[in-house]
Amino acid sequence: MATIDITEATFEQTVTGNDIVIVDFWADWCGPCKQFAPVFQGASEQHSDVVFAKVDTEAEQRLAGMAGITSIPTLMAFRENVLVFSQAGALPAPALEQLIGQVKGLDMEKVHAQVAEQRAAAEAEAAQPEA
C-alpha cells in the first residue's frame, strides 16, 4: 500500500477509521525527513494491513500544532484510535519494522483498560474542589 497524504480535514477520519495508522509529520525543507521518506514508503509497501500517512507540516501548520509537533520528522502510531507511540527523529528501516511489529502485537484490551483508568483518574482529579 502506498502512503497517503492527510490533512486536518481527514486526520480524525483516518485514525478512527483504521486499525493501525502510522503518521509521518514532515516538511519539504527537512533533510532528515527526505532521508526517512523512502524508508517509510518501503514499510508501507510491506504492510498492507497498516495505513501509512504523511502530514506536510508546512501546509498543515494548525494540525501540526494540535498534534504537539515541535520537531520533524515526528512519527506517531495509532492503534484502535489510541496514540501508542510518538517520537521525533527518523528511524532506520530495522527500527521502523520493530515498531510496526510492536504496535501489531499490542494487547489492545489491556491498552483500552489503561486508557479508561487514566481518563477516570483525570476526571476524578478535575472534580476535586480546590483547597
PAMAR-138253 format. One record per residue: residue number from 1; x, y, z of N, C-alpha, C in turn. Coordinates in nm, 3 decimals. Layout:
! PAMAR-138253
seq:n.px:n.py:n.pz:ca.px:ca.py:ca.pz:c.px:c.py:c.pz
NUM:X:Y:Z:X:Y:Z:X:Y:Z
...
This chain:
! PAMAR-138253
seq:n.px:n.py:n.pz:ca.px:ca.py:ca.pz:c.px:c.py:c.pz
1:0.085:-0.118:0.000:0.000:0.000:0.000:0.089:0.124:0.000
2:0.053:0.219:-0.078:0.128:0.344:-0.083:0.093:0.431:0.037
3:0.178:0.529:0.062:0.146:0.624:0.168:0.035:0.716:0.119
4:-0.037:0.774:0.215:-0.142:0.870:0.181:-0.109:1.003:0.249
5:-0.150:1.111:0.186:-0.135:1.243:0.248:-0.264:1.273:0.323
6:-0.250:1.319:0.447:-0.369:1.356:0.523:-0.358:1.501:0.567
7:-0.473:1.558:0.591:-0.485:1.698:0.630:-0.565:1.707:0.759
8:-0.580:1.828:0.808:-0.662:1.847:0.927:-0.803:1.792:0.904
9:-0.854:1.808:0.782:-0.989:1.763:0.749:-1.002:1.611:0.746
10:-0.893:1.539:0.717:-0.901:1.393:0.704:-0.831:1.317:0.816
11:-0.761:1.388:0.905:-0.682:1.322:1.009:-0.768:1.233:1.099
12:-0.871:1.290:1.160:-0.952:1.214:1.255:-1.017:1.093:1.188
13:-1.072:1.113:1.071:-1.137:1.003:0.998:-1.037:0.892:0.967
14:-0.915:0.929:0.931:-0.812:0.829:0.900:-0.777:0.749:1.025
15:-0.757:0.818:1.137:-0.717:0.750:1.261:-0.831:0.664:1.317
16:-0.954:0.716:1.315:-1.065:0.641:1.373:-1.117:0.532:1.281
17:-1.094:0.545:1.151:-1.149:0.450:1.055:-1.058:0.335:1.020
18:-0.942:0.326:1.083:-0.845:0.219:1.052:-0.787:0.162:1.180
19:-0.752:0.034:1.177:-0.699:-0.033:1.296:-0.563:0.024:1.335
20:-0.469:0.030:1.240:-0.335:0.080:1.269:-0.302:0.190:1.168
21:-0.262:0.305:1.221:-0.222:0.418:1.136:-0.088:0.470:1.188
22:0.008:0.479:1.098:0.138:0.537:1.133:0.150:0.667:1.054
23:0.177:0.775:1.126:0.178:0.908:1.065:0.319:0.967:1.073
24:0.366:1.015:0.958:0.494:1.083:0.947:0.467:1.232:0.928
25:0.505:1.312:1.028:0.496:1.457:1.018:0.629:1.505:0.960
26:0.626:1.574:0.848:0.746:1.609:0.774:0.732:1.747:0.709
27:0.841:1.794:0.648:0.840:1.917:0.568:0.940:1.901:0.454
28:0.914:1.968:0.345:0.997:1.955:0.225:1.139:2.005:0.248
29:1.158:2.103:0.336:1.289:2.162:0.360:1.375:2.080:0.457
30:1.316:1.976:0.515:1.380:1.897:0.622:1.463:1.783:0.563
31:1.595:1.791:0.578:1.685:1.687:0.527:1.656:1.548:0.585
32:1.649:1.535:0.718:1.618:1.404:0.775:1.482:1.350:0.728
33:1.387:1.439:0.704:1.256:1.396:0.654:1.271:1.332:0.517
34:1.351:1.395:0.432:1.373:1.344:0.297:1.446:1.210:0.300
35:1.539:1.194:0.395:1.611:1.067:0.408:1.519:0.957:0.459
36:1.424:0.993:0.544:1.332:0.893:0.602:1.222:0.853:0.505
37:1.188:0.940:0.411:1.075:0.915:0.320:1.083:0.779:0.250
38:1.197:0.738:0.191:1.200:0.607:0.125:1.185:0.489:0.223
39:1.231:0.507:0.347:1.216:0.403:0.450:1.067:0.387:0.481
40:0.999:0.499:0.500:0.856:0.499:0.530:0.777:0.440:0.413
41:0.811:0.480:0.292:0.745:0.428:0.172:0.767:0.277:0.160
42:0.889:0.232:0.184:0.919:0.089:0.177:0.838:0.009:0.277
43:0.826:0.060:0.398:0.746:-0.010:0.500:0.600:-0.015:0.458
44:0.552:0.092:0.396:0.411:0.094:0.353:0.384:-0.013:0.249
45:0.483:-0.044:0.169:0.468:-0.147:0.066:0.474:-0.288:0.125
46:0.533:-0.301:0.243:0.546:-0.431:0.308:0.428:-0.466:0.399
47:0.352:-0.365:0.442:0.247:-0.387:0.541:0.113:-0.332:0.489
48:0.044:-0.412:0.412:-0.082:-0.367:0.353:-0.193:-0.354:0.456
49:-0.172:-0.408:0.576:-0.272:-0.401:0.682:-0.256:-0.276:0.769
50:-0.161:-0.191:0.735:-0.134:-0.068:0.810:-0.150:0.050:0.717
51:-0.212:0.159:0.767:-0.221:0.282:0.690:-0.099:0.368:0.724
52:-0.025:0.406:0.622:0.092:0.493:0.637:0.053:0.629:0.583
53:0.048:0.727:0.671:0.001:0.860:0.634:0.111:0.963:0.656
54:0.109:1.066:0.572:0.207:1.173:0.582:0.134:1.306:0.601
55:0.189:1.390:0.690:0.136:1.523:0.712:0.247:1.623:0.682
56:0.224:1.707:0.582:0.317:1.815:0.548:0.295:1.927:0.649
57:0.390:1.944:0.740:0.372:2.040:0.849:0.370:2.185:0.801
58:0.424:2.211:0.684:0.418:2.347:0.629:0.277:2.378:0.581
59:0.215:2.283:0.513:0.079:2.303:0.461:-0.025:2.285:0.572
60:0.008:2.208:0.673:-0.087:2.176:0.781:-0.034:2.222:0.916
61:-0.002:2.352:0.925:0.057:2.405:1.048:-0.037:2.393:1.168
62:-0.165:2.413:1.145:-0.262:2.403:1.256:-0.269:2.259:1.307
63:-0.274:2.161:1.217:-0.277:2.021:1.257:-0.148:1.984:1.331
64:-0.034:2.029:1.280:0.093:2.002:1.347:0.092:2.061:1.488
65:0.037:2.180:1.504:0.027:2.242:1.635:-0.064:2.164:1.728
66:-0.179:2.121:1.677:-0.273:2.043:1.759:-0.212:1.910:1.800
67:-0.123:1.855:1.716:-0.058:1.728:1.747:0.065:1.748:1.835
68:0.098:1.873:1.866:0.213:1.900:1.952:0.347:1.877:1.886
69:0.353:1.891:1.755:0.478:1.867:1.682:0.572:1.985:1.705
70:0.689:1.957:1.762:0.788:2.061:1.786:0.917:2.033:1.711
71:0.929:1.914:1.654:1.048:1.875:1.581:1.006:1.778:1.471
72:1.073:1.784:1.357:1.040:1.691:1.250:1.166:1.624:1.199
73:1.154:1.505:1.146:1.029:1.430:1.137:0.984:1.380:1.274
74:0.855:1.368:1.289:0.797:1.304:1.407:0.708:1.192:1.357
75:0.719:1.078:1.420:0.641:0.962:1.384:0.543:0.933:1.496
76:0.416:0.912:1.460:0.313:0.874:1.556:0.249:0.746:1.508
77:0.215:0.659:1.602:0.143:0.536:1.569:0.015:0.530:1.650
78:-0.093:0.501:1.582:-0.225:0.488:1.644:-0.272:0.345:1.623
79:-0.331:0.288:1.727:-0.390:0.155:1.716:-0.528:0.164:1.781
80:-0.629:0.128:1.704:-0.768:0.135:1.752:-0.797:0.272:1.814
81:-0.755:0.377:1.745:-0.783:0.515:1.784:-0.709:0.560:1.910
82:-0.604:0.489:1.949:-0.524:0.526:2.067:-0.382:0.556:2.019
83:-0.329:0.672:2.060:-0.191:0.704:2.030:-0.102:0.613:2.115
84:-0.027:0.526:2.050:0.055:0.429:2.123:0.205:0.456:2.108
85:0.241:0.551:2.020:0.382:0.583:2.000:0.392:0.723:1.942
86:0.487:0.800:1.991:0.515:0.932:1.934:0.661:0.964:1.963
87:0.737:0.990:1.856:0.879:1.019:1.875:0.930:1.103:1.759
88:1.008:1.203:1.792:1.074:1.283:1.690:1.200:1.211:1.644
89:1.233:1.230:1.518:1.355:1.171:1.462:1.324:1.061:1.363
90:1.408:1.053:1.262:1.393:0.950:1.159:1.441:0.816:1.213
91:1.370:0.712:1.181:1.409:0.578:1.223:1.474:0.504:1.107
92:1.577:0.424:1.134:1.629:0.337:1.030:1.526:0.226:1.002
93:1.534:0.166:0.886:1.436:0.065:0.845:1.417:-0.046:0.950
94:1.523:-0.104:1.008:1.501:-0.210:1.107:1.423:-0.161:1.230
95:1.449:-0.039:1.273:1.378:0.015:1.389:1.231:0.039:1.356
96:1.202:0.086:1.234:1.063:0.105:1.193:0.991:-0.030:1.186
97:1.057:-0.131:1.134:0.998:-0.265:1.129:0.969:-0.317:1.270
98:1.061:-0.292:1.363:1.041:-0.334:1.501:0.922:-0.261:1.562
99:0.911:-0.131:1.537:0.798:-0.054:1.587:0.666:-0.109:1.534
100:0.661:-0.134:1.404:0.538:-0.188:1.343:0.501:-0.320:1.408
101:0.599:-0.407:1.430:0.574:-0.534:1.496:0.521:-0.516:1.638
102:0.577:-0.420:1.710:0.532:-0.395:1.847:0.389:-0.341:1.849
103:0.358:-0.251:1.756:0.222:-0.195:1.750:0.122:-0.306:1.716
104:0.158:-0.391:1.621:0.069:-0.502:1.584:0.051:-0.600:1.700
105:0.154:-0.615:1.783:0.150:-0.712:1.892:0.088:-0.662:2.021
106:0.045:-0.538:2.025:-0.013:-0.484:2.148:-0.140:-0.558:2.189
107:-0.154:-0.577:2.319:-0.278:-0.631:2.375:-0.372:-0.513:2.394
108:-0.457:-0.490:2.294:-0.539:-0.369:2.295:-0.646:-0.371:2.403
109:-0.686:-0.487:2.449:-0.780:-0.493:2.560:-0.717:-0.428:2.683
110:-0.591:-0.461:2.705:-0.516:-0.405:2.818:-0.493:-0.254:2.797
111:-0.459:-0.215:2.676:-0.436:-0.073:2.646:-0.562:0.009:2.669
112:-0.676:-0.040:2.619:-0.802:0.032:2.637:-0.837:0.042:2.786
113:-0.808:-0.064:2.863:-0.835:-0.060:3.007:-0.748:0.047:3.074
114:-0.620:0.055:3.035:-0.531:0.156:3.091:-0.578:0.297:3.056
115:-0.622:0.316:2.931:-0.672:0.447:2.889:-0.794:0.485:2.972
116:-0.884:0.388:2.994:-1.005:0.415:3.074:-0.968:0.452:3.218
117:-0.869:0.381:3.275:-0.824:0.412:3.411:-0.766:0.553:3.418
118:-0.684:0.589:3.320:-0.623:0.723:3.319:-0.730:0.830:3.304
119:-0.827:0.804:3.219:-0.935:0.901:3.197:-1.016:0.919:3.326
120:-1.046:0.808:3.393:-1.124:0.814:3.518:-1.045:0.889:3.626
121:-0.915:0.863:3.634:-0.833:0.932:3.733:-0.828:1.082:3.705
122:-0.815:1.118:3.578:-0.811:1.260:3.540:-0.944:1.328:3.571
123:-1.054:1.258:3.545:-1.187:1.314:3.573:-1.207:1.330:3.724
124:-1.160:1.232:3.802:-1.174:1.240:3.948:-1.092:1.357:4.002
125:-0.973:1.375:3.947:-0.887:1.484:3.991:-0.950:1.619:3.956
126:-1.007:1.628:3.838:-1.070:1.753:3.794:-1.193:1.785:3.878
127:-1.258:1.683:3.931:-1.379:1.703:4.011:-1.349:1.743:4.155
128:-1.223:1.730:4.199:-1.185:1.765:4.335:-1.196:1.916:4.355
129:-1.261:1.958:4.463:-1.267:2.104:4.491:-1.128:2.154:4.527
130:-1.100:2.276:4.485:-0.970:2.334:4.518:-0.966:2.372:4.665
131:-0.853:2.352:4.727:-0.838:2.382:4.870:-0.817:2.527:4.896
